[in-house]
Amino acid sequence: MKTLILLLISFGVNAQVYNGSFEVASCPDFIGNKADGWHNVRCDSDLISRCDTSRSVDYSDVGVPCNWFGCQQPQEGNNYIALCLGAINNDIREWVRGGIEPMVKDSVYLIQFYYSRSDRYQLAANNIGCYFGDLSYQYSFYTDFSVIDYSKVLTERNMLVDASVWVLFSQYYIAKGGETTITLGNFYPDYDTKYEYYGNDSEFHYAYYYIDNVSVTKVQATDLKEYQYLKPKPVINFNLLGQITK
């Protein structure tokens, strides 16, 4: 495996993402609420907050530490979000979009957020990540992966099954220039996503994950000896049968 060698001069202030901690928000009282500055792109992600004390064990329970999706303390602060990475054989996805300061072409950015698996839902999945392209709001049940520019996707191919921990997603992205949004979710179809039944015998056959503390930081570097490692992955094309061709 190639080793990424960076001589870093400095990091910018972690202010590239508006409300990346999801702390600026009205108190939610039902699933489907959003933090300020965040919007659904595909289905409904869900704001989880310590301020909700309903404890009704139904769709209206979006509190901390326990809620409709399971039990987890925030990685920091009082709020986090829950979204679906998928379910076997139906390409269900939830994508949520936040605003960022415009990216500078060919500049290197460090993308970080924390994620944890929901323990009430049966499935674990890989491919949690982010996307810097434009996506229109998709209401239909069918998810059209052909609209995604995979050179603008960062993803984690390893699967997190431990529901007790927060794990740091940390990857570099080279800007195309002018990107003003970050979208969170799983941007790969089921035949390129791994699932595993894990942890309980509930009827909820979905992979739900929590996300907290999203940051996009411009990195100033003088030495990129493994620049190839930072280059975006090849664009993935879809043929008429919906299969990946490279």
Backbone as numpy.savetxt, mean C-alpha at the origin, in Angstrom:
# Nx Ny Nz CAx CAy CAz Cx Cy Cz
22.88 -11.76 -5.24 22.02 -10.56 -5.24 22.91 -9.32 -5.24
22.56 -8.36 -6.03 23.33 -7.13 -6.07 23.17 -6.34 -4.77
24.22 -5.68 -4.40 24.18 -4.83 -3.21 24.07 -3.38 -3.64
23.13 -2.69 -3.05 22.93 -1.27 -3.35 23.87 -0.44 -2.48
24.74 0.32 -3.13 25.70 1.15 -2.40 25.37 2.61 -2.66
25.03 3.32 -1.61 24.67 4.74 -1.72 25.52 5.55 -0.77
26.13 6.61 -1.27 26.77 7.58 -0.40 25.80 8.75 -0.28
25.13 8.83 0.86 24.06 9.80 1.04 24.61 11.09 1.64
24.27 12.20 1.00 24.61 13.50 1.57 23.57 13.90 2.60
22.30 13.79 2.19 21.24 14.20 3.11 19.92 13.64 2.66
18.97 13.63 3.59 17.60 13.28 3.29 16.75 14.54 3.42
15.76 14.66 2.56 14.84 15.76 2.69 13.90 15.54 3.86
13.12 16.55 4.19 12.13 16.41 5.24 11.03 15.48 4.76
10.52 14.62 5.66 9.48 13.66 5.30 8.13 14.36 5.16
8.05 15.29 4.23 6.82 16.06 4.06 6.29 15.93 2.64
6.81 14.95 1.88 6.38 14.77 0.51 4.95 14.24 0.42
4.48 13.52 1.43 3.13 12.97 1.44 2.25 13.78 2.38
1.10 14.23 1.91 0.18 14.92 2.79 -0.54 13.91 3.67
-0.46 14.10 4.99 -1.17 13.28 5.96 -0.80 11.80 5.82
0.49 11.52 5.66 0.93 10.14 5.50 0.74 9.29 6.74
0.51 9.90 7.89 0.25 9.14 9.12 -1.24 8.94 9.36
-2.10 9.53 8.52 -3.57 9.42 8.60 -4.13 10.02 9.88
-3.34 10.89 10.54 -3.78 11.44 11.81 -4.78 12.59 11.64
-4.75 13.28 10.50 -5.70 14.37 10.25 -6.96 13.75 9.64
-8.02 13.66 10.44 -9.23 12.98 9.97 -10.36 13.22 10.95
-11.57 13.19 10.44 -12.74 13.15 11.32 -12.84 11.76 11.93
-13.40 11.68 13.12 -13.49 10.39 13.80 -14.42 9.46 13.01
-13.96 8.30 12.56 -14.81 7.39 11.79 -15.79 6.65 12.69
-16.95 6.31 12.14 -17.92 5.52 12.89 -18.43 4.34 12.07
-17.73 4.03 10.99 -18.16 2.95 10.09 -16.98 2.66 9.16
-16.95 1.47 8.55 -15.90 1.19 7.57 -16.09 2.07 6.34
-15.01 2.33 5.63 -15.08 3.11 4.40 -14.74 4.57 4.56
-14.52 5.05 5.80 -14.11 6.44 5.99 -12.65 6.64 5.59
-12.32 7.89 5.24 -10.97 8.22 4.78 -10.34 9.32 5.65
-9.02 9.28 5.73 -8.29 10.39 6.32 -8.24 11.54 5.33
-8.07 12.75 5.82 -7.99 13.93 4.94 -6.90 13.75 3.89
-7.22 14.05 2.65 -6.24 13.99 1.57 -6.12 12.64 0.90
-6.85 11.64 1.38 -6.80 10.29 0.80 -8.13 9.95 0.15
-8.07 9.26 -1.00 -9.27 8.99 -1.79 -9.21 7.57 -2.36
-10.37 6.96 -2.46 -10.44 5.62 -3.05 -10.19 5.68 -4.55
-9.47 4.71 -5.05 -9.31 4.51 -6.48 -10.02 3.24 -6.90
-9.91 2.19 -6.09 -10.55 0.91 -6.38 -11.15 0.39 -5.09
-12.48 0.29 -5.02 -13.21 -0.16 -3.82 -12.89 0.74 -2.63
-13.09 0.25 -1.40 -13.01 1.11 -0.22 -11.95 0.63 0.76
-10.93 1.44 0.96 -10.07 1.22 2.12 -10.77 1.81 3.35
-10.20 1.60 4.54 -10.93 1.94 5.75 -10.03 2.61 6.77
-10.47 3.74 7.31 -9.74 4.44 8.35 -10.04 3.79 9.70
-8.98 3.47 10.44 -9.08 2.90 11.79 -8.55 3.95 12.77
-9.28 4.17 13.87 -8.89 5.27 14.76 -9.18 4.95 16.22
-8.29 5.40 17.07 -8.46 5.22 18.51 -9.68 5.96 19.04
-10.13 6.98 18.31 -11.25 7.79 18.79 -12.59 7.05 18.73
-12.67 5.99 17.92 -13.91 5.22 17.83 -13.98 4.23 18.99
-14.98 4.37 19.82 -15.12 3.52 21.01 -16.42 2.71 20.97
-16.98 2.48 19.79 -18.28 1.83 19.68 -18.25 0.38 20.16
-17.20 -0.36 19.79 -17.03 -1.76 20.20 -18.27 -2.60 19.94
-18.83 -2.46 18.74 -20.07 -3.17 18.42 -19.84 -4.47 17.67
-18.59 -4.75 17.31 -18.19 -5.96 16.59 -19.00 -6.13 15.31
-19.14 -5.07 14.56 -19.74 -5.14 13.24 -19.04 -4.10 12.36
-19.67 -3.79 11.22 -19.02 -2.87 10.29 -18.78 -1.48 10.87
-19.46 -1.15 11.96 -19.28 0.17 12.54 -18.11 0.21 13.52
-17.47 -0.93 13.76 -16.35 -0.97 14.70 -15.04 -0.74 13.96
-14.51 0.46 14.06 -13.25 0.82 13.40 -12.29 1.42 14.43
-12.32 0.87 15.65 -11.53 1.42 16.74 -10.17 0.74 16.90
-9.45 1.18 17.93 -8.13 0.68 18.29 -8.18 0.26 19.76
-7.61 -0.90 20.12 -6.81 -1.76 19.24 -7.62 -2.74 18.39
-8.85 -3.07 18.83 -9.62 -4.08 18.09 -10.71 -3.42 17.26
-10.94 -4.00 16.08 -11.92 -3.48 15.13 -12.45 -4.62 14.28
-13.25 -4.28 13.28 -13.86 -5.30 12.43 -12.82 -6.21 11.78
-11.63 -5.73 11.53 -10.62 -6.48 10.79 -9.69 -7.29 11.69
-9.66 -7.00 12.98 -8.77 -7.70 13.90 -8.32 -6.77 15.00
-7.15 -7.05 15.56 -6.63 -6.24 16.66 -5.18 -5.84 16.37
-4.91 -4.55 16.42 -3.56 -4.04 16.22 -3.49 -2.60 16.72
-2.44 -2.29 17.48 -2.16 -0.92 17.85 -1.58 -0.18 16.65
-1.76 1.15 16.54 -1.09 1.90 15.47 0.42 1.74 15.58
1.10 1.82 14.48 2.56 1.81 14.52 3.05 3.04 15.26
2.29 4.14 15.12 2.57 5.39 15.84 1.31 6.22 15.81
1.07 6.98 16.82 -0.09 7.86 16.82 -1.38 7.14 17.14
-2.49 7.59 16.52 -3.82 7.08 16.84 -4.53 6.41 15.68
-4.06 6.61 14.45 -4.80 6.14 13.28 -3.95 5.29 12.37
-4.61 4.44 11.60 -4.01 3.74 10.47 -5.13 3.34 9.52
-4.81 2.71 8.40 -5.85 2.29 7.47 -5.79 0.79 7.26
-6.91 0.22 6.78 -6.99 -1.19 6.40 -7.41 -1.25 4.93
-6.76 -2.15 4.17 -7.18 -2.36 2.79 -6.96 -3.80 2.38
-7.70 -4.21 1.36 -7.69 -5.60 0.89 -6.66 -5.75 -0.23
-5.73 -6.70 -0.05 -4.77 -7.01 -1.11 -5.29 -8.04 -2.09
-6.37 -8.74 -1.73 -6.93 -9.69 -2.68 -7.65 -10.85 -2.02
-8.20 -11.70 -2.86 -8.85 -12.95 -2.47 -8.65 -13.92 -3.62
-8.55 -15.18 -3.32 -8.18 -16.16 -4.33 -9.19 -16.21 -5.46
-8.70 -16.05 -6.69 -9.46 -16.26 -7.92 -10.55 -15.24 -8.21
-10.47 -14.03 -7.67 -11.47 -13.03 -8.08 -10.90 -11.63 -8.24
-9.58 -11.46 -8.08 -8.91 -10.18 -8.34 -9.53 -9.00 -7.59
-10.07 -9.24 -6.40 -10.55 -8.13 -5.58 -9.35 -7.33 -5.08
-9.43 -6.02 -5.22 -8.36 -5.14 -4.76 -8.97 -3.87 -4.16
-8.27 -3.28 -3.20 -8.59 -1.94 -2.72 -7.36 -1.07 -2.90
-7.52 0.03 -3.63 -6.44 0.98 -3.89 -6.85 2.34 -3.33
-5.96 2.97 -2.58 -6.24 4.27 -2.00 -5.10 5.22 -2.36
-5.47 6.46 -2.70 -4.51 7.42 -3.25 -4.36 8.64 -2.35
-3.10 9.07 -2.17 -2.80 10.28 -1.43 -1.99 11.24 -2.27
-1.95 12.50 -1.87 -1.23 13.51 -2.62 0.22 13.65 -2.16
1.11 13.92 -3.11 2.52 14.16 -2.80 2.99 15.41 -3.54
4.09 15.99 -3.07 4.69 17.10 -3.79 5.21 16.59 -5.14
5.11 17.39 -6.20 5.53 16.93 -7.53 6.96 16.40 -7.52
7.16 15.24 -8.10 8.49 14.64 -8.15 9.32 15.26 -9.27
10.62 15.30 -9.05 11.57 15.87 -10.01 12.14 14.75 -10.86
12.10 14.92 -12.16 12.54 13.89 -13.10 13.95 13.42 -12.78
14.13 12.09 -12.78 15.41 11.40 -12.56 15.94 11.53 -11.14
15.18 12.13 -10.25 15.59 12.18 -8.85 15.24 10.87 -8.15
15.99 10.55 -7.10 15.79 9.31 -6.35 14.99 9.62 -5.08
13.96 8.80 -4.83 13.11 8.97 -3.66 13.08 7.68 -2.85
13.12 7.84 -1.54 12.96 6.72 -0.63 11.50 6.64 -0.21
10.87 5.50 -0.51 9.45 5.29 -0.21 9.37 4.34 0.98
8.67 4.78 2.03 8.55 3.94 3.22 7.12 3.99 3.77
6.70 2.87 4.30 5.49 2.80 5.12 5.56 1.52 5.93
4.75 1.44 6.97 4.66 0.24 7.80 3.38 -0.52 7.46
3.46 -1.85 7.52 2.27 -2.66 7.24 2.20 -3.86 8.18
0.99 -4.33 8.42 0.75 -5.44 9.32 -0.47 -6.23 8.81
-0.45 -7.54 8.99 -1.58 -8.35 8.50 -2.74 -8.33 9.49
-3.95 -8.18 8.97 -5.15 -8.29 9.79 -5.32 -9.74 10.25
-5.60 -9.94 11.55 -5.67 -11.31 12.06 -7.06 -11.92 12.05
-8.08 -11.16 11.65 -9.41 -11.74 11.59 -9.68 -12.41 10.24
-8.98 -11.98 9.22 -9.17 -12.51 7.88 -8.18 -13.63 7.61
-8.59 -14.64 6.84 -7.84 -15.88 6.74 -6.57 -15.80 5.91
-6.53 -14.95 4.92 -5.45 -15.02 3.94 -4.29 -14.08 4.26
-3.10 -14.56 3.96 -1.92 -13.70 3.83 -1.63 -13.57 2.34
-1.02 -12.46 1.93 -0.71 -12.24 0.52 0.59 -11.46 0.40
1.21 -11.57 -0.76 2.37 -10.73 -1.05 1.93 -9.56 -1.93
2.90 -8.84 -2.45 2.67 -7.75 -3.43 2.11 -6.47 -2.84
2.17 -6.27 -1.52 1.80 -4.95 -1.02 2.80 -3.94 -1.57
2.31 -2.77 -1.98 3.22 -1.81 -2.58 2.55 -0.49 -2.88
3.14 0.25 -3.80 2.63 1.57 -4.15 2.83 1.84 -5.63
2.07 2.81 -6.14 2.05 3.12 -7.57 2.06 4.63 -7.74
2.85 5.12 -8.70 2.97 6.55 -8.92 2.37 7.00 -10.25
1.54 6.16 -10.85 0.87 6.55 -12.08 -0.55 7.03 -11.82
-1.20 7.52 -12.88 -2.58 7.98 -12.77 -3.54 6.81 -12.96
-4.51 6.70 -12.07 -5.55 5.67 -12.18 -6.90 6.34 -12.00
-7.82 6.06 -12.89 -9.18 6.58 -12.73 -9.91 5.72 -11.71
-10.95 6.27 -11.13 -11.74 5.55 -10.14 -12.45 4.38 -10.81
-12.27 3.18 -10.28 -12.84 1.98 -10.88 -13.96 1.45 -9.98
-15.20 1.62 -10.41 -16.33 1.18 -9.60 -16.68 -0.29 -9.83
-16.43 -0.79 -11.03 -16.91 -2.13 -11.38 -16.17 -3.20 -10.60
-16.77 -4.40 -10.54 -16.17 -5.54 -9.84 -14.89 -5.97 -10.55
-14.86 -5.81 -11.87 -13.70 -6.23 -12.65 -12.55 -5.25 -12.47
-11.37 -5.77 -12.17 -10.18 -4.94 -12.01 -9.35 -4.99 -13.29
-9.14 -3.85 -13.91 -8.41 -3.77 -15.18 -6.94 -3.47 -14.90
-6.13 -4.52 -14.84 -4.70 -4.35 -14.57 -3.95 -3.82 -15.79
-4.56 -3.84 -16.96 -3.86 -3.39 -18.17 -3.62 -1.89 -18.17
-4.30 -1.14 -17.29 -4.12 0.32 -17.26 -2.91 0.72 -16.42
-2.25 -0.24 -15.78 -1.15 0.08 -14.87 0.18 0.09 -15.62
0.95 1.14 -15.40 2.31 1.25 -15.92 3.24 0.65 -14.87
3.72 -0.56 -15.11 4.48 -1.27 -14.08 5.87 -0.70 -13.84
6.31 0.22 -14.67 7.57 0.90 -14.38 7.40 1.90 -13.24
6.16 2.15 -12.81 5.87 3.08 -11.73 5.37 2.37 -10.47
5.56 1.06 -10.41 5.12 0.26 -9.27 6.32 -0.18 -8.44
6.21 -0.06 -7.13 7.13 -0.69 -6.19 6.33 -1.73 -5.42
6.90 -2.91 -5.22 6.13 -3.97 -4.56 7.02 -4.83 -3.70
6.43 -5.46 -2.68 7.13 -6.39 -1.80 6.68 -7.81 -2.17
7.60 -8.59 -2.72 7.27 -9.94 -3.17 7.21 -10.94 -2.02
7.80 -10.62 -0.88 7.71 -11.52 0.27 6.36 -11.37 0.95
5.89 -12.43 1.56 4.57 -12.46 2.19 4.70 -12.30 3.71
3.96 -11.37 4.29 3.92 -11.20 5.74 2.74 -11.99 6.29
3.02 -12.97 7.16 1.95 -13.77 7.76 1.79 -13.48 9.25
2.80 -12.90 9.87 2.74 -12.60 11.30 1.87 -11.37 11.53
0.72 -11.58 12.18 -0.23 -10.48 12.39 0.09 -9.66 13.64
1.14 -10.00 14.34 1.44 -9.30 15.60 2.43 -8.16 15.44
3.00 -8.00 14.24 4.09 -7.03 14.07 3.77 -6.03 12.97
4.45 -4.88 13.05 4.50 -3.92 11.95 5.84 -4.12 11.23
5.81 -4.18 9.90 7.00 -4.38 9.10 7.21 -3.14 8.23
8.45 -2.73 8.07 8.77 -1.55 7.27 8.94 -1.91 5.80
8.14 -1.28 4.95 8.34 -1.30 3.50 9.30 -0.16 3.19
10.41 -0.44 2.50 11.41 0.59 2.23 12.08 0.31 0.89
11.76 1.11 -0.12 12.32 0.92 -1.45 12.59 2.28 -2.10
13.45 2.26 -3.11 13.80 3.48 -3.84 13.05 3.54 -5.17
12.73 4.77 -5.57 12.01 5.01 -6.83 12.68 6.15 -7.57
12.94 5.96 -8.86 13.49 7.02 -9.70 12.33 7.68 -10.45
12.15 8.96 -10.20 10.97 9.66 -10.72 11.02 9.82 -12.23
9.85 9.66 -12.85 9.70 9.99 -14.26 9.59 11.51 -14.45
9.11 12.16 -13.39 8.93 13.61 -13.41 7.47 14.00 -13.37
7.09 14.81 -12.39 5.73 15.33 -12.31 4.75 14.47 -11.56
5.16 13.34 -10.98 4.22 12.52 -10.22 3.69 13.30 -9.02
2.38 13.30 -8.82 1.77 14.08 -7.74 0.90 13.22 -6.82
0.87 11.91 -7.03 0.07 11.03 -6.18 0.83 9.75 -5.88
0.50 9.15 -4.75 0.96 7.81 -4.41 -0.28 6.97 -4.11
-0.37 5.81 -4.73 -1.51 4.91 -4.53 -1.00 3.64 -3.87
-1.69 3.18 -2.82 -1.29 2.01 -2.05 -2.18 0.82 -2.39
-1.59 -0.37 -2.39 -2.38 -1.58 -2.63 -1.54 -2.68 -3.25
-2.22 -3.65 -3.86 -1.60 -4.73 -4.63 -2.00 -4.52 -6.09
-1.01 -4.32 -6.96 -1.27 -3.95 -8.35 -1.01 -5.09 -9.33
-0.95 -6.31 -8.80 -0.73 -7.48 -9.64 -1.96 -8.39 -9.59
-2.29 -9.06 -10.70 -3.45 -9.96 -10.72 -3.20 -11.22 -9.91
-4.26 -12.00 -9.71 -4.16 -13.18 -8.85 -3.13 -14.18 -9.34
-2.99 -14.33 -10.67 -2.04 -15.33 -11.15 -0.59 -14.89 -10.94
-0.37 -13.67 -10.49 0.98 -13.22 -10.14 1.04 -12.77 -8.68
0.09 -13.24 -7.87 0.05 -12.96 -6.43 0.00 -14.27 -5.66
0.76 -14.36 -4.59 0.77 -15.56 -3.76 -0.16 -15.37 -2.57
-0.97 -16.40 -2.28 -1.85 -16.38 -1.13 -1.57 -17.60 -0.25
-1.86 -17.43 1.03 -1.71 -18.55 1.96 -2.76 -18.44 3.04
-3.47 -19.56 3.31 -4.41 -19.58 4.43 -3.61 -19.64 5.72
-4.01 -18.81 6.67 -3.15 -18.69 7.84 -3.93 -18.18 9.05
-3.73 -18.84 10.17 -4.03 -18.22 11.45 -5.39 -18.47 12.05
-6.45 -18.69 11.27 -7.75 -18.88 11.89 -8.68 -19.61 10.92
-9.86 -19.94 11.40 -10.83 -20.66 10.57 -12.06 -19.81 10.29
-11.89 -18.50 10.19 -13.01 -17.60 9.96 -13.55 -17.76 8.55
-14.72 -17.18 8.32 -15.33 -17.23 7.00 -14.83 -16.13 6.08
-13.90 -15.30 6.55 -13.44 -14.14 5.79 -12.21 -14.51 4.96
-12.46 -14.96 3.73 -11.40 -15.48 2.87 -10.78 -14.36 2.03
-10.23 -13.38 2.72 -9.59 -12.25 2.06 -8.26 -11.97 2.74
-7.40 -11.22 2.05 -6.13 -10.78 2.63 -6.24 -9.31 2.93
-6.42 -8.98 4.19 -6.50 -7.58 4.63 -5.23 -7.20 5.39
-4.74 -5.99 5.10 -3.53 -5.50 5.75 -3.74 -4.08 6.25
-3.07 -3.76 7.35 -3.06 -2.40 7.88 -1.84 -1.66 7.35
-1.96 -0.34 7.17 -0.85 0.51 6.72 -0.79 1.76 7.59
0.43 2.18 7.93 0.61 3.38 8.75 1.90 4.08 8.33
1.94 5.39 8.53 3.14 6.23 8.38 3.80 6.11 7.01
3.14 6.65 6.01 3.65 6.65 4.64 4.54 7.87 4.45
5.74 7.67 3.90 6.62 8.80 3.63 7.29 8.64 2.27
7.51 9.78 1.60 8.22 9.84 0.32 9.30 10.91 0.49
10.55 10.50 0.51 11.65 11.40 0.82 12.63 11.48 -0.33
12.88 12.67 -0.81 13.88 12.85 -1.87 15.27 12.64 -1.29
16.05 11.79 -1.96 17.39 11.44 -1.48 18.42 12.09 -2.37
19.39 12.78 -1.78 20.51 13.33 -2.52 21.68 12.38 -2.37
22.13 11.82 -3.50 23.20 10.84 -3.46 24.27 11.20 -4.46
25.53 10.97 -4.09 26.64 11.28 -4.98 27.22 10.03 -5.62
26.84 8.86 -5.11 27.45 7.64 -5.61 26.39 6.55 -5.72
25.96 6.24 -6.94 25.00 5.16 -7.17 25.71 4.06 -7.95
26.53 3.28 -7.24 27.34 2.26 -7.91 26.50 1.12 -8.47
25.35 0.90 -7.89 24.46 -0.14 -8.40 23.20 0.50 -8.95
23.38 1.44 -9.88 22.24 2.16 -10.44 21.23 1.22 -11.08
21.72 0.10 -11.66 20.82 -0.86 -12.29 19.79 -1.38 -11.30
20.20 -1.50 -10.04 19.29 -2.00 -9.01 18.11 -1.06 -8.80
18.35 0.23 -9.01 17.32 1.23 -8.79 16.39 1.42 -9.98
16.81 0.94 -11.15 15.99 1.17 -12.33 14.63 0.49 -12.19
13.57 1.10 -12.70 12.26 0.48 -12.61 12.23 -0.89 -13.30
11.35 -1.77 -12.81 11.20 -3.08 -13.43 10.63 -2.94 -14.83
10.90 -3.92 -15.71 10.36 -3.84 -17.07 8.85 -3.70 -17.07
8.33 -2.99 -18.06 6.89 -2.84 -18.19 6.27 -4.20 -18.46
5.19 -4.52 -17.75 4.49 -5.78 -17.96 3.30 -5.51 -18.86
3.20 -6.26 -19.95 2.10 -6.12 -20.89 1.11 -7.25 -20.73
-0.12 -7.00 -21.08 -1.18 -8.00 -20.97 -1.70 -8.32 -22.38
-1.72 -9.61 -22.72 -2.30 -9.98 -24.01 -3.81 -10.09 -23.89
-4.46 -10.49 -24.95 -5.92 -10.51 -24.97 -6.51 -11.54 -24.02
-5.71 -12.53 -23.62 -6.19 -13.55 -22.70 -5.95 -13.16 -21.24
-5.39 -11.97 -21.04 -5.14 -11.50 -19.69 -3.89 -12.10 -19.08
-3.02 -12.68 -19.91 -1.80 -13.27 -19.39 -0.65 -12.28 -19.55
0.31 -12.37 -18.63 1.44 -11.45 -18.66 2.40 -11.86 -19.76
2.83 -10.89 -20.56 3.89 -11.11 -21.54 4.98 -10.10 -21.25
6.21 -10.51 -21.33 7.34 -9.63 -21.02 8.14 -9.35 -22.28
